[in-house]
Amino acid sequence: MFDVLAMHDIGTHRAELGDNICSLPVEQHMIYFVSSHSVVTIIRILSQSQDTARHEPLDIGYNRERK
């Protein structure tokens, strides 16, 4: 699964959550990730039973420049 995330432009770009953040529904989960070159960084995985709006990765620092 991670190879697919890294090598292909899949998922939905989520500009409202931060630069380069994408989401992808997989079975009963929503995966939030950042992909660059061949590296995938999983930010958060939510179950469909969780309140997505409450748990989206808004406060994890991906909107800010990384040092």
N, C-alpha and C positions, 0 to 999 in steps of 0.2 A: 504494500500500500504506500509506503513512504517513497519508494522509487517512482511511483506514478505521480505523487504530489510534486516531487522535485523536478521531474523531467517534462512534465506536460502542464500546460496552462489550464488547470481545472479548478473548480471551485468558483465561488462568487466573490469578486473584489468588494471589500467592505470599507470604502473610503471614510465612512462616518466613524469607524473604529480606529483608524490610523493608517499611515502610509504602508502600502504593500500587504495589508492584512486581508486574508481570504477566509472564507468559511466553506465547508463541504459537509453535507449530510451523509452519514454512513450508518446504515441500519437504523438503530434507535438513538443515534448520537449526532451532535453537531461538532465538527472539529474546526477550531480556529487556528490558523497557521500563517507563517511568513515563509516564503520560498525565495531563495536567491541562488542562482547557479545550480549546484547539486546539493545544496544544504536546505533542509526543512527544519524550521523551528516551530514545534507545537506550542501554542500559547495556552490553549484551554480546550478541554473536551467536556461537553455538556450532554447529559441524558435528556431525552425528549420530555421527561417528566419535570425537568427544572424550568424555572421561569427565565427564559432566554434574556429578556430585557434587563433583568436584575443581575445576571451573571456574565453578560458580555464583557470582553476584555477591554474596557474603557480606561482603566487606571493602571495599566501595566508598563507604561513608559514607551511604547512603540511610536507615539506621536512626537517624541523628543529625539534630538540627535543622539546617537550612541557614541560614546567615547571609548 
